[in-house]
Amino acid sequence: MAKIKEINLTELIKPYAKDNVWLALNTMQNKVLATGKTVKEVVDNAKKVSKEKPVIIKAVQNYSTYIF
Amino acid sequence: MKFPYLTLPSTTPFGRTTIDKVPMLKIEFKEFYLDCMIDTGACVSMMPAEFGVAIGLNINSGEPFLVTGLDNISIPSYIHKVEFCVGKILCRIEVAFSEKFKFPFELLGRKDFFDMFKIHFYQSEGFFELETY
């Protein structure tokens, strides 16, 4: 069985985590295309720098202490 | 379809960085993809209201719905039917949108989404699998 390639966002998110901003990543999720304070802003900012459809995720300091 | 867990960082109160592997699914809308956590504990899928606005919804026109969390506090939300793609599969599910939703993940919960797919978690191997019924 082919191994699924791990996606590790640790280093990518770290510089933005304190700012609590939205990130637009490239499709491979290995590069930050743009940031924004709102979803609309980050999508608009990503369109200005790339034709790629961005992947949107929130940058925060802590992802693992939540129970939903 | 197999998908990798996402590895995400967390900083403890003592300043130590830990990592967590999360079953996050990249779902596709017209203008962007969104990383959402597959949440067996959520009765319904849930997203912040601003996502609804970004995909063209009038949030307050949805069906009002109270979502209760661990602390037994209910937050108001509005239910809308939302379409997106997972790979080539078109999904149409109910999503609760709320201004009060402040988690870092958008949630794919049991209603509708879990009716569409059999979901297998292989956490120690770092992936999960969706299989249509």
N, CA and C atoms of all chains as a GROMACS GRO file, in nm:
protein
  603
    1MET      N    1   0.084  -0.120   0.000
    1MET     CA    2   0.000   0.000   0.000
    1MET      C    3   0.088   0.126   0.000
    2ALA      N    4   0.058   0.219  -0.088
    2ALA     CA    5   0.139   0.342  -0.095
    2ALA      C    6   0.121   0.422   0.033
    3LYS      N    7   0.233   0.475   0.081
    3LYS     CA    8   0.227   0.554   0.205
    3LYS      C    9   0.168   0.691   0.174
    4ILE      N   10   0.080   0.738   0.263
    4ILE     CA   11   0.020   0.869   0.246
    4ILE      C   12   0.121   0.973   0.294
    5LYS      N   13   0.144   1.074   0.214
    5LYS     CA   14   0.244   1.175   0.248
    5LYS      C   15   0.194   1.264   0.363
    6GLU      N   16   0.274   1.271   0.465
    6GLU     CA   17   0.237   1.350   0.583
    6GLU      C   18   0.234   1.499   0.548
    7ILE      N   19   0.141   1.571   0.607
    7ILE     CA   20   0.140   1.718   0.592
    7ILE      C   21   0.164   1.777   0.730
    8ASN      N   22   0.277   1.841   0.744
    8ASN     CA   23   0.315   1.900   0.873
    8ASN      C   24   0.317   2.052   0.859
    9LEU      N   25   0.222   2.116   0.927
    9LEU     CA   26   0.209   2.262   0.914
    9LEU      C   27   0.281   2.337   1.026
   10THR      N   28   0.354   2.265   1.108
   10THR     CA   29   0.415   2.325   1.228
   10THR      C   30   0.501   2.447   1.195
   11GLU      N   31   0.598   2.430   1.109
   11GLU     CA   32   0.690   2.540   1.078
   11GLU      C   33   0.621   2.650   0.998
   12LEU      N   34   0.527   2.610   0.914
   12LEU     CA   35   0.457   2.707   0.829
   12LEU      C   36   0.371   2.803   0.914
   13ILE      N   37   0.307   2.747   1.015
   13ILE     CA   38   0.212   2.826   1.094
   13ILE      C   39   0.283   2.909   1.201
   14LYS      N   40   0.395   2.858   1.251
   14LYS     CA   41   0.462   2.919   1.367
   14LYS      C   42   0.478   3.072   1.356
   15PRO      N   43   0.526   3.126   1.245
   15PRO     CA   44   0.547   3.273   1.241
   15PRO      C   45   0.418   3.355   1.250
   16TYR      N   46   0.304   3.292   1.224
   16TYR     CA   47   0.177   3.366   1.222
   16TYR      C   48   0.089   3.336   1.343
   17ALA      N   49   0.128   3.238   1.423
   17ALA     CA   50   0.040   3.187   1.528
   17ALA      C   51   0.000   3.294   1.630
   18LYS      N   52   0.094   3.382   1.665
   18LYS     CA   53   0.062   3.484   1.765
   18LYS      C   54  -0.035   3.588   1.712
   19ASP      N   55  -0.042   3.603   1.581
   19ASP     CA   56  -0.125   3.708   1.521
   19ASP      C   57  -0.271   3.666   1.504
   20ASN      N   58  -0.299   3.533   1.522
   20ASN     CA   59  -0.438   3.485   1.508
   20ASN      C   60  -0.500   3.522   1.374
   21VAL      N   61  -0.426   3.510   1.268
   21VAL     CA   62  -0.478   3.551   1.136
   21VAL      C   63  -0.521   3.428   1.055
   22TRP      N   64  -0.598   3.453   0.951
   22TRP     CA   65  -0.630   3.348   0.855
   22TRP      C   66  -0.514   3.336   0.758
   23LEU      N   67  -0.483   3.214   0.719
   23LEU     CA   68  -0.378   3.191   0.620
   23LEU      C   69  -0.438   3.132   0.494
   24ALA      N   70  -0.385   3.175   0.381
   24ALA     CA   71  -0.416   3.109   0.254
   24ALA      C   72  -0.291   3.032   0.214
   25LEU      N   73  -0.302   2.900   0.209
   25LEU     CA   74  -0.189   2.815   0.171
   25LEU      C   75  -0.205   2.772   0.026
   26ASN      N   76  -0.096   2.734  -0.036
   26ASN     CA   77  -0.107   2.675  -0.170
   26ASN      C   78  -0.171   2.537  -0.159
   27THR      N   79  -0.208   2.480  -0.272
   27THR     CA   80  -0.282   2.353  -0.269
   27THR      C   81  -0.204   2.241  -0.203
   28MET      N   82  -0.072   2.244  -0.219
   28MET     CA   83   0.011   2.140  -0.156
   28MET      C   84   0.028   2.162  -0.005
   29GLN      N   85  -0.016   2.277   0.042
   29GLN     CA   86  -0.007   2.316   0.183
   29GLN      C   87   0.138   2.318   0.234
   30ASN      N   88   0.225   2.372   0.152
   30ASN     CA   89   0.365   2.386   0.197
   30ASN      C   90   0.416   2.529   0.180
   31LYS      N   91   0.324   2.622   0.151
   31LYS     CA   92   0.365   2.762   0.130
   31LYS      C   93   0.248   2.853   0.167
   32VAL      N   94   0.279   2.964   0.236
   32VAL     CA   95   0.175   3.062   0.268
   32VAL      C   96   0.166   3.162   0.153
   33LEU      N   97   0.046   3.170   0.092
   33LEU     CA   98   0.026   3.264  -0.018
   33LEU      C   99  -0.010   3.403   0.033
   34ALA      N  100  -0.092   3.407   0.138
   34ALA     CA  101  -0.140   3.536   0.188
   34ALA      C  102  -0.195   3.520   0.329
   35THR      N  103  -0.210   3.632   0.396
   35THR     CA  104  -0.275   3.633   0.527
   35THR      C  105  -0.390   3.732   0.525
   36GLY      N  106  -0.476   3.725   0.625
   36GLY     CA  107  -0.586   3.821   0.634
   36GLY      C  108  -0.654   3.813   0.768
   37LYS      N  109  -0.718   3.923   0.806
   37LYS     CA  110  -0.786   3.924   0.936
   37LYS      C  111  -0.924   3.859   0.926
   38THR      N  112  -0.977   3.850   0.804
   38THR     CA  113  -1.107   3.785   0.783
   38THR      C  114  -1.091   3.685   0.669
   39VAL      N  115  -1.190   3.597   0.656
   39VAL     CA  116  -1.187   3.499   0.547
   39VAL      C  117  -1.188   3.570   0.413
   40LYS      N  118  -1.276   3.670   0.401
   40LYS     CA  119  -1.285   3.742   0.273
   40LYS      C  120  -1.152   3.809   0.238
   41GLU      N  121  -1.092   3.870   0.340
   41GLU     CA  122  -0.965   3.940   0.316
   41GLU      C  123  -0.855   3.842   0.271
   42VAL      N  124  -0.847   3.728   0.336
   42VAL     CA  125  -0.739   3.635   0.301
   42VAL      C  126  -0.761   3.576   0.161
   43VAL      N  127  -0.887   3.550   0.127
   43VAL     CA  128  -0.916   3.497  -0.008
   43VAL      C  129  -0.883   3.603  -0.112
   44ASP      N  130  -0.924   3.727  -0.088
   44ASP     CA  131  -0.893   3.838  -0.181
   44ASP      C  132  -0.742   3.858  -0.194
   45ASN      N  133  -0.671   3.854  -0.081
   45ASN     CA  134  -0.525   3.872  -0.085
   45ASN      C  135  -0.456   3.760  -0.162
   46ALA      N  136  -0.507   3.638  -0.147
   46ALA     CA  137  -0.447   3.524  -0.218
   46ALA      C  138  -0.466   3.538  -0.369
   47LYS      N  139  -0.584   3.588  -0.409
   47LYS     CA  140  -0.613   3.607  -0.553
   47LYS      C  141  -0.515   3.704  -0.617
   48LYS      N  142  -0.470   3.801  -0.536
   48LYS     CA  143  -0.378   3.904  -0.591
   48LYS      C  144  -0.241   3.846  -0.622
   49VAL      N  145  -0.202   3.739  -0.551
   49VAL     CA  146  -0.065   3.688  -0.567
   49VAL      C  147  -0.058   3.552  -0.637
   50SER      N  148  -0.172   3.487  -0.656
   50SER     CA  149  -0.166   3.354  -0.717
   50SER      C  150  -0.298   3.319  -0.785
   51LYS      N  151  -0.287   3.239  -0.892
   51LYS     CA  152  -0.408   3.190  -0.959
   51LYS      C  153  -0.456   3.060  -0.895
   52GLU      N  154  -0.372   3.006  -0.806
   52GLU     CA  155  -0.404   2.881  -0.739
   52GLU      C  156  -0.521   2.899  -0.643
   53LYS      N  157  -0.608   2.799  -0.636
   53LYS     CA  158  -0.717   2.805  -0.537
   53LYS      C  159  -0.656   2.780  -0.399
   54PRO      N  160  -0.669   2.876  -0.306
   54PRO     CA  161  -0.599   2.860  -0.178
   54PRO      C  162  -0.670   2.767  -0.080
   55VAL      N  163  -0.593   2.715   0.014
   55VAL     CA  164  -0.648   2.637   0.126
   55VAL      C  165  -0.650   2.730   0.246
   56ILE      N  166  -0.766   2.747   0.306
   56ILE     CA  167  -0.780   2.843   0.415
   56ILE      C  168  -0.774   2.772   0.550
   57ILE      N  169  -0.693   2.828   0.639
   57ILE     CA  170  -0.683   2.774   0.776
   57ILE      C  171  -0.651   2.888   0.871
   58LYS      N  172  -0.698   2.876   0.994
   58LYS     CA  173  -0.669   2.979   1.094
   58LYS      C  174  -0.537   2.948   1.162
   59ALA      N  175  -0.451   3.050   1.175
   59ALA     CA  176  -0.325   3.033   1.248
   59ALA      C  177  -0.350   3.070   1.394
   60VAL      N  178  -0.327   2.975   1.482
   60VAL     CA  179  -0.338   3.002   1.626
   60VAL      C  180  -0.219   2.936   1.696
   61GLN      N  181  -0.201   2.970   1.822
   61GLN     CA  182  -0.088   2.913   1.896
   61GLN      C  183  -0.116   2.772   1.944
   62ASN      N  184  -0.243   2.742   1.960
   62ASN     CA  185  -0.275   2.616   2.025
   62ASN      C  186  -0.388   2.544   1.952
   63TYR      N  187  -0.357   2.428   1.896
   63TYR     CA  188  -0.458   2.350   1.826
   63TYR      C  189  -0.504   2.228   1.905
   64SER      N  190  -0.431   2.194   2.011
   64SER     CA  191  -0.455   2.061   2.064
   64SER      C  192  -0.527   2.056   2.199
   65THR      N  193  -0.570   2.169   2.253
   65THR     CA  194  -0.637   2.160   2.382
   65THR      C  195  -0.788   2.170   2.371
   66TYR      N  196  -0.838   2.148   2.252
   66TYR     CA  197  -0.983   2.157   2.233
   66TYR      C  198  -1.049   2.020   2.240
   67ILE      N  199  -1.165   2.017   2.304
   67ILE     CA  200  -1.252   1.901   2.293
   67ILE      C  201  -1.383   1.954   2.238
   68PHE      N  202  -1.425   1.899   2.127
   68PHE     CA  203  -1.546   1.952   2.063
   68PHE      C  204  -1.667   1.865   2.096
   69MET      N  205  -1.106   0.696  -0.066
   69MET     CA  206  -1.012   0.807  -0.074
   69MET      C  207  -0.937   0.818   0.058
   70LYS      N  208  -0.806   0.824   0.048
   70LYS     CA  209  -0.725   0.836   0.171
   70LYS      C  210  -0.670   0.977   0.184
   71PHE      N  211  -0.666   1.024   0.306
   71PHE     CA  212  -0.617   1.160   0.334
   71PHE      C  213  -0.523   1.158   0.454
   72PRO      N  214  -0.419   1.240   0.450
   72PRO     CA  215  -0.327   1.243   0.564
   72PRO      C  216  -0.384   1.323   0.681
   73TYR      N  217  -0.347   1.284   0.802
   73TYR     CA  218  -0.371   1.372   0.917
   73TYR      C  219  -0.283   1.496   0.897
   74LEU      N  220  -0.328   1.609   0.950
   74LEU     CA  221  -0.244   1.729   0.950
   74LEU      C  222  -0.170   1.737   1.083
   75THR      N  223  -0.043   1.766   1.077
   75THR     CA  224   0.034   1.787   1.200
   75THR      C  225   0.034   1.936   1.230
   76LEU      N  226  -0.015   1.969   1.350
   76LEU     CA  227  -0.031   2.109   1.388
   76LEU      C  228   0.038   2.136   1.522
   77PRO      N  229   0.090   2.256   1.540
   77PRO     CA  230   0.164   2.286   1.663
   77PRO      C  231   0.074   2.339   1.774
   78SER      N  232   0.122   2.322   1.896
   78SER     CA  233   0.059   2.386   2.011
   78SER      C  234   0.168   2.430   2.107
   79THR      N  235   0.146   2.543   2.173
   79THR     CA  236   0.242   2.589   2.272
   79THR      C  237   0.180   2.575   2.410
   80THR      N  238   0.246   2.504   2.498
   80THR     CA  239   0.193   2.483   2.633
   80THR      C  240   0.210   2.613   2.714
   81PRO      N  241   0.140   2.622   2.830
   81PRO     CA  242   0.158   2.742   2.916
   81PRO      C  243   0.303   2.760   2.960
   82PHE      N  244   0.383   2.654   2.952
   82PHE     CA  245   0.524   2.662   2.994
   82PHE      C  246   0.616   2.693   2.875
   83GLY      N  247   0.555   2.721   2.761
   83GLY     CA  248   0.634   2.762   2.645
   83GLY      C  249   0.688   2.649   2.561
   84ARG      N  250   0.650   2.526   2.597
   84ARG     CA  251   0.701   2.412   2.520
   84ARG      C  252   0.609   2.389   2.399
   85THR      N  253   0.670   2.359   2.285
   85THR     CA  254   0.589   2.332   2.166
   85THR      C  255   0.563   2.182   2.155
   86THR      N  256   0.436   2.149   2.141
   86THR     CA  257   0.400   2.009   2.118
   86THR      C  258   0.330   2.002   1.984
   87ILE      N  259   0.313   1.882   1.934
   87ILE     CA  260   0.241   1.869   1.808
   87ILE      C  261   0.122   1.777   1.826
   88ASP      N  262   0.024   1.793   1.739
   88ASP     CA  263  -0.094   1.709   1.744
   88ASP      C  264  -0.128   1.670   1.601
   89LYS      N  265  -0.167   1.546   1.583
   89LYS     CA  266  -0.209   1.501   1.450
   89LYS      C  267  -0.361   1.500   1.445
   90VAL      N  268  -0.416   1.571   1.347
   90VAL     CA  269  -0.560   1.597   1.344
   90VAL      C  270  -0.617   1.548   1.210
   91PRO      N  271  -0.731   1.476   1.216
   91PRO     CA  272  -0.793   1.433   1.090
   91PRO      C  273  -0.866   1.548   1.022
   92MET      N  274  -0.793   1.621   0.942
   92MET     CA  275  -0.847   1.739   0.874
   92MET      C  276  -0.868   1.706   0.727
   93LEU      N  277  -0.987   1.736   0.679
   93LEU     CA  278  -1.022   1.709   0.540
   93LEU      C  279  -1.026   1.841   0.462
   94LYS      N  280  -0.962   1.840   0.348
   94LYS     CA  281  -0.962   1.959   0.262
   94LYS      C  282  -1.086   1.953   0.173
   95ILE      N  283  -1.184   2.039   0.201
   95ILE     CA  284  -1.306   2.039   0.120
   95ILE      C  285  -1.299   2.157   0.024
   96GLU      N  286  -1.364   2.142  -0.092
   96GLU     CA  287  -1.346   2.240  -0.199
   96GLU      C  288  -1.472   2.321  -0.225
   97PHE      N  289  -1.460   2.451  -0.210
   97PHE     CA  290  -1.564   2.545  -0.251
   97PHE      C  291  -1.522   2.609  -0.383
   98LYS      N  292  -1.607   2.697  -0.434
   98LYS     CA  293  -1.579   2.759  -0.564
   98LYS      C  294  -1.447   2.837  -0.563
   99GLU      N  295  -1.424   2.914  -0.457
   99GLU     CA  296  -1.308   3.004  -0.457
   99GLU      C  297  -1.193   2.959  -0.369
  100PHE      N  298  -1.217   2.860  -0.283
  100PHE     CA  299  -1.109   2.818  -0.194
  100PHE      C  300  -1.136   2.677  -0.141
  101TYR      N  301  -1.030   2.619  -0.086
  101TYR     CA  302  -1.044   2.495  -0.010
  101TYR      C  303  -1.047   2.534   0.138
  102LEU      N  304  -1.104   2.446   0.217
  102LEU     CA  305  -1.110   2.470   0.360
  102LEU      C  306  -1.069   2.343   0.434
  103ASP      N  307  -0.976   2.358   0.527
  103ASP     CA  308  -0.937   2.244   0.610
  103ASP      C  309  -1.036   2.229   0.725
  104CYS      N  310  -1.107   2.117   0.730
  104CYS     CA  311  -1.209   2.094   0.834
  104CYS      C  312  -1.176   1.968   0.912
  105MET      N  313  -1.200   1.974   1.041
  105MET     CA  314  -1.175   1.855   1.123
  105MET      C  315  -1.296   1.762   1.120
  106ILE      N  316  -1.272   1.634   1.102
  106ILE     CA  317  -1.379   1.535   1.109
  106ILE      C  318  -1.406   1.508   1.257
  107ASP      N  319  -1.527   1.538   1.300
  107ASP     CA  320  -1.556   1.539   1.444
  107ASP      C  321  -1.672   1.446   1.476
  108THR      N  322  -1.640   1.328   1.527
  108THR     CA  323  -1.745   1.232   1.562
  108THR      C  324  -1.830   1.282   1.680
  109GLY      N  325  -1.779   1.379   1.754
  109GLY     CA  326  -1.851   1.430   1.870
  109GLY      C  327  -1.949   1.542   1.838
  110ALA      N  328  -1.947   1.589   1.715
  110ALA     CA  329  -2.035   1.701   1.678
  110ALA      C  330  -2.161   1.645   1.612
  111CYS      N  331  -2.278   1.688   1.660
  111CYS     CA  332  -2.402   1.636   1.602
  111CYS      C  333  -2.424   1.695   1.462
  112VAL      N  334  -2.367   1.811   1.439
  112VAL     CA  335  -2.387   1.878   1.310
  112VAL      C  336  -2.255   1.946   1.270
  113SER      N  337  -2.237   1.970   1.144
  113SER     CA  338  -2.117   2.043   1.100
  113SER      C  339  -2.129   2.187   1.140
  114MET      N  340  -2.016   2.250   1.166
  114MET     CA  341  -2.022   2.387   1.217
  114MET      C  342  -1.905   2.470   1.166
  115MET      N  343  -1.935   2.595   1.134
  115MET     CA  344  -1.833   2.687   1.082
  115MET      C  345  -1.862   2.828   1.132
  116PRO      N  346  -1.759   2.913   1.133
  116PRO     CA  347  -1.785   3.052   1.171
  116PRO      C  348  -1.873   3.121   1.066
  117ALA      N  349  -1.951   3.217   1.114
  117ALA     CA  350  -2.044   3.286   1.024
  117ALA      C  351  -1.972   3.348   0.905
  118GLU      N  352  -1.851   3.397   0.927
  118GLU     CA  353  -1.783   3.466   0.816
  118GLU      C  354  -1.754   3.373   0.698
  119PHE      N  355  -1.747   3.242   0.723
  119PHE     CA  356  -1.732   3.151   0.611
  119PHE      C  357  -1.859   3.146   0.528
  120GLY      N  358  -1.972   3.147   0.599
  120GLY     CA  359  -2.098   3.149   0.528
  120GLY      C  360  -2.111   3.271   0.440
  121VAL      N  361  -2.070   3.385   0.494
  121VAL     CA  362  -2.074   3.510   0.417
  121VAL      C  363  -1.982   3.498   0.295
  122ALA      N  364  -1.864   3.439   0.316
  122ALA     CA  365  -1.766   3.427   0.207
  122ALA      C  366  -1.816   3.336   0.094
  123ILE      N  367  -1.908   3.244   0.124
  123ILE     CA  368  -1.963   3.159   0.016
  123ILE      C  369  -2.100   3.208  -0.029
  124GLY      N  370  -2.134   3.330   0.013
  124GLY     CA  371  -2.252   3.396  -0.042
  124GLY      C  372  -2.383   3.373   0.032
  125LEU      N  373  -2.377   3.326   0.156
  125LEU     CA  374  -2.500   3.303   0.230
  125LEU      C  375  -2.543   3.426   0.309
  126ASN      N  376  -2.674   3.440   0.323
  126ASN     CA  377  -2.730   3.536   0.417
  126ASN      C  378  -2.753   3.457   0.547
  127ILE      N  379  -2.658   3.468   0.638
  127ILE     CA  380  -2.654   3.378   0.755
  127ILE      C  381  -2.785   3.377   0.832
  128ASN      N  382  -2.838   3.495   0.863
  128ASN     CA  383  -2.957   3.502   0.949
  128ASN      C  384  -3.084   3.448   0.883
  129SER      N  385  -3.078   3.417   0.754
  129SER     CA  386  -3.196   3.362   0.687
  129SER      C  387  -3.207   3.210   0.708
  130GLY      N  388  -3.107   3.151   0.771
  130GLY     CA  389  -3.111   3.006   0.795
  130GLY      C  390  -3.201   2.970   0.911
  131GLU      N  391  -3.215   2.841   0.933
  131GLU     CA  392  -3.299   2.793   1.044
  131GLU      C  393  -3.222   2.810   1.175
  132PRO      N  394  -3.277   2.883   1.273
  132PRO     CA  395  -3.206   2.903   1.400
  132PRO      C  396  -3.182   2.769   1.472
  133PHE      N  397  -3.066   2.758   1.534
  133PHE     CA  398  -3.028   2.632   1.599
  133PHE      C  399  -2.934   2.665   1.714
  134LEU      N  400  -2.961   2.610   1.832
  134LEU     CA  401  -2.872   2.633   1.946
  134LEU      C  402  -2.774   2.518   1.958
  135VAL      N  403  -2.646   2.550   1.965
  135VAL     CA  404  -2.542   2.447   1.978
  135VAL      C  405  -2.487   2.454   2.120
  136THR      N  406  -2.486   2.340   2.188
  136THR     CA  407  -2.439   2.337   2.327
  136THR      C  408  -2.304   2.268   2.335
  137GLY      N  409  -2.208   2.335   2.403
  137GLY     CA  410  -2.073   2.282   2.414
  137GLY      C  411  -2.050   2.214   2.548
  138LEU      N  412  -1.922   2.187   2.576
  138LEU     CA  413  -1.884   2.114   2.698
  138LEU      C  414  -1.926   2.185   2.825
  139ASP      N  415  -1.924   2.318   2.823
  139ASP     CA  416  -1.958   2.394   2.943
  139ASP      C  417  -2.109   2.415   2.958
  140ASN      N  418  -2.186   2.347   2.872
  140ASN     CA  419  -2.332   2.352   2.876
  140ASN      C  420  -2.387   2.490   2.841
  141ILE      N  421  -2.306   2.569   2.776
  141ILE     CA  422  -2.353   2.700   2.729
  141ILE      C  423  -2.392   2.687   2.582
  142SER      N  424  -2.511   2.739   2.552
  142SER     CA  425  -2.560   2.729   2.414
  142SER      C  426  -2.524   2.854   2.335
  143ILE      N  427  -2.481   2.833   2.214
  143ILE     CA  428  -2.454   2.949   2.128
  143ILE      C  429  -2.550   2.944   2.008
  144PRO      N  430  -2.597   3.063   1.966
  144PRO     CA  431  -2.692   3.065   1.854
  144PRO      C  432  -2.622   3.041   1.721
  145SER      N  433  -2.688   2.968   1.634
  145SER     CA  434  -2.633   2.947   1.501
  145SER      C  435  -2.749   2.940   1.403
  146TYR      N  436  -2.718   2.936   1.275
  146TYR     CA  437  -2.819   2.926   1.170
  146TYR      C  438  -2.777   2.816   1.074
  147ILE      N  439  -2.873   2.728   1.048
  147ILE     CA  440  -2.845   2.611   0.963
  147ILE      C  441  -2.870   2.645   0.816
  148HIS      N  442  -2.774   2.608   0.734
  148HIS     CA  443  -2.790   2.621   0.588
  148HIS      C  444  -2.744   2.491   0.522
  149LYS      N  445  -2.804   2.460   0.408
  149LYS     CA  446  -2.752   2.350   0.325
  149LYS      C  447  -2.636   2.406   0.244
  150VAL      N  448  -2.524   2.337   0.248
  150VAL     CA  449  -2.403   2.386   0.184
  150VAL      C  450  -2.349   2.280   0.090
  151GLU      N  451  -2.304   2.324  -0.027
  151GLU     CA  452  -2.244   2.231  -0.123
  151GLU      C  453  -2.094   2.252  -0.133
  152PHE      N  454  -2.021   2.142  -0.137
  152PHE     CA  455  -1.877   2.148  -0.159
  152PHE      C  456  -1.834   2.013  -0.217
  153CYS      N  457  -1.711   2.005  -0.260
  153CYS     CA  458  -1.662   1.879  -0.316
  153CYS      C  459  -1.555   1.819  -0.226
  154VAL      N  460  -1.557   1.688  -0.218
  154VAL     CA  461  -1.447   1.612  -0.158
  154VAL      C  462  -1.391   1.528  -0.272
  155GLY      N  463  -1.276   1.564  -0.322
  155GLY     CA  464  -1.230   1.502  -0.446
  155GLY      C  465  -1.331   1.534  -0.555
  156LYS      N  466  -1.384   1.429  -0.620
  156LYS     CA  467  -1.484   1.453  -0.725
  156LYS      C  468  -1.626   1.433  -0.676
  157ILE      N  469  -1.642   1.410  -0.547
  157ILE     CA  470  -1.775   1.383  -0.492
  157ILE      C  471  -1.840   1.511  -0.442
  158LEU      N  472  -1.959   1.539  -0.495
  158LEU     CA  473  -2.033   1.656  -0.451
  158LEU      C  474  -2.108   1.624  -0.322
  159CYS      N  475  -2.086   1.706  -0.221
  159CYS     CA  476  -2.153   1.687  -0.092
  159CYS      C  477  -2.252   1.800  -0.073
  160ARG      N  478  -2.366   1.767  -0.016
  160ARG     CA  479  -2.465   1.870   0.019
  160ARG      C  480  -2.510   1.839   0.162
  161ILE      N  481  -2.463   1.920   0.255
  161ILE     CA  482  -2.488   1.887   0.396
  161ILE      C  483  -2.537   2.010   0.472
  162GLU      N  484  -2.598   1.986   0.585
  162GLU     CA  485  -2.638   2.096   0.673
  162GLU      C  486  -2.516   2.143   0.753
  163VAL      N  487  -2.499   2.275   0.759
  163VAL     CA  488  -2.391   2.334   0.838
  163VAL      C  489  -2.450   2.443   0.927
  164ALA      N  490  -2.413   2.443   1.054
  164ALA     CA  491  -2.454   2.550   1.146
  164ALA      C  492  -2.347   2.660   1.143
  165PHE      N  493  -2.389   2.780   1.111
  165PHE     CA  494  -2.297   2.894   1.108
  165PHE      C  495  -2.324   2.982   1.229
  166SER      N  496  -2.217   3.023   1.296
  166SER     CA  497  -2.236   3.106   1.415
  166SER      C  498  -2.128   3.214   1.426
  167GLU      N  499  -2.174   3.333   1.467
  167GLU     CA  500  -2.079   3.442   1.498
  167GLU      C  501  -1.994   3.407   1.619
  168LYS      N  502  -2.048   3.318   1.705
  168LYS     CA  503  -1.981   3.284   1.831
  168LYS      C  504  -1.882   3.169   1.816
  169PHE      N  505  -1.875   3.114   1.698
  169PHE     CA  506  -1.786   2.999   1.676
  169PHE      C  507  -1.643   3.048   1.664
  170LYS      N  508  -1.559   3.018   1.764
  170LYS     CA  509  -1.424   3.073   1.767
  170LYS      C  510  -1.314   2.967   1.768
  171PHE      N  511  -1.350   2.841   1.742
  171PHE     CA  512  -1.248   2.736   1.740
  171PHE      C  513  -1.158   2.754   1.618
  172PRO      N  514  -1.036   2.700   1.625
  172PRO     CA  515  -0.947   2.713   1.509
  172PRO      C  516  -0.981   2.617   1.396
  173PHE      N  517  -1.072   2.522   1.421
  173PHE     CA  518  -1.109   2.427   1.317
  173PHE      C  519  -1.254   2.448   1.278
  174GLU      N  520  -1.284   2.429   1.152
  174GLU     CA  521  -1.422   2.412   1.112
  174GLU      C  522  -1.452   2.263   1.130
  175LEU      N  523  -1.576   2.231   1.161
  175LEU     CA  524  -1.608   2.093   1.200
  175LEU      C  525  -1.700   2.025   1.099
  176LEU      N  526  -1.666   1.902   1.064
  176LEU     CA  527  -1.757   1.818   0.987
  176LEU      C  528  -1.817   1.717   1.083
  177GLY      N  529  -1.944   1.737   1.117
  177GLY     CA  530  -2.009   1.655   1.219
  177GLY      C  531  -2.094   1.545   1.158
  178ARG      N  532  -2.171   1.478   1.246
  178ARG     CA  533  -2.235   1.353   1.206
  178ARG      C  534  -2.350   1.371   1.108
  179LYS      N  535  -2.433   1.474   1.128
  179LYS     CA  536  -2.551   1.488   1.043
  179LYS      C  537  -2.510   1.508   0.898
  180ASP      N  538  -2.566   1.432   0.810
  180ASP     CA  539  -2.544   1.436   0.666
  180ASP      C  540  -2.405   1.386   0.625
  181PHE      N  541  -2.300   1.446   0.679
  181PHE     CA  542  -2.166   1.408   0.632
  181PHE      C  543  -2.136   1.261   0.663
  182PHE      N  544  -2.168   1.219   0.786
  182PHE     CA  545  -2.142   1.080   0.824
  182PHE      C  546  -2.240   0.984   0.758
  183ASP      N  547  -2.352   1.038   0.706
  183ASP     CA  548  -2.444   0.954   0.630
  183ASP      C  549  -2.394   0.930   0.488
  184MET      N  550  -2.306   1.017   0.442
  184MET     CA  551  -2.253   1.005   0.305
  184MET      C  552  -2.135   0.910   0.297
  185PHE      N  553  -2.055   0.907   0.404
  185PHE     CA  554  -1.929   0.833   0.396
  185PHE      C  555  -1.914   0.736   0.514
  186LYS      N  556  -1.852   0.622   0.485
  186LYS     CA  557  -1.794   0.540   0.592
  186LYS      C  558  -1.658   0.602   0.617
  187ILE      N  559  -1.624   0.626   0.743
  187ILE     CA  560  -1.499   0.695   0.775
  187ILE      C  561  -1.413   0.604   0.860
  188HIS      N  562  -1.293   0.578   0.814
  188HIS     CA  563  -1.201   0.489   0.886
  188HIS      C  564  -1.079   0.571   0.930
  189PHE      N  565  -1.046   0.564   1.058
  189PHE     CA  566  -0.930   0.638   1.110
  189PHE      C  567  -0.813   0.542   1.131
  190TYR      N  568  -0.698   0.579   1.080
  190TYR     CA  569  -0.575   0.501   1.099
  190TYR      C  570  -0.471   0.596   1.158
  191GLN      N  571  -0.498   0.641   1.281
  191GLN     CA  572  -0.417   0.749   1.340
  191GLN      C  573  -0.269   0.712   1.350
  192SER      N  574  -0.240   0.590   1.394
  192SER     CA  575  -0.098   0.554   1.411
  192SER      C  576  -0.026   0.548   1.277
  193GLU      N  577  -0.102   0.531   1.170
  193GLU     CA  578  -0.040   0.529   1.037
  193GLU      C  579  -0.050   0.666   0.970
  194GLY      N  580  -0.116   0.761   1.036
  194GLY     CA  581  -0.117   0.899   0.988
  194GLY      C  582  -0.215   0.930   0.877
  195PHE      N  583  -0.319   0.846   0.860
  195PHE     CA  584  -0.418   0.880   0.756
  195PHE      C  585  -0.557   0.836   0.797
  196PHE      N  586  -0.657   0.888   0.725
  196PHE     CA  587  -0.794   0.840   0.740
  196PHE      C  588  -0.850   0.818   0.601
  197GLU      N  589  -0.960   0.745   0.596
  197GLU     CA  590  -1.014   0.704   0.467
  197GLU      C  591  -1.164   0.730   0.462
  198LEU      N  592  -1.210   0.785   0.351
  198LEU     CA  593  -1.353   0.804   0.329
  198LEU      C  594  -1.397   0.707   0.219
  199GLU      N  595  -1.510   0.644   0.245
  199GLU     CA  596  -1.562   0.548   0.149
  199GLU      C  597  -1.711   0.579   0.133
  200THR      N  598  -1.757   0.596   0.011
  200THR     CA  599  -1.900   0.626  -0.007
  200THR      C  600  -1.983   0.500   0.016
  201TYR      N  601  -2.108   0.519   0.060
  201TYR     CA  602  -2.198   0.406   0.077
  201TYR      C  603  -2.247   0.357  -0.057
   0.00000   0.00000   0.00000
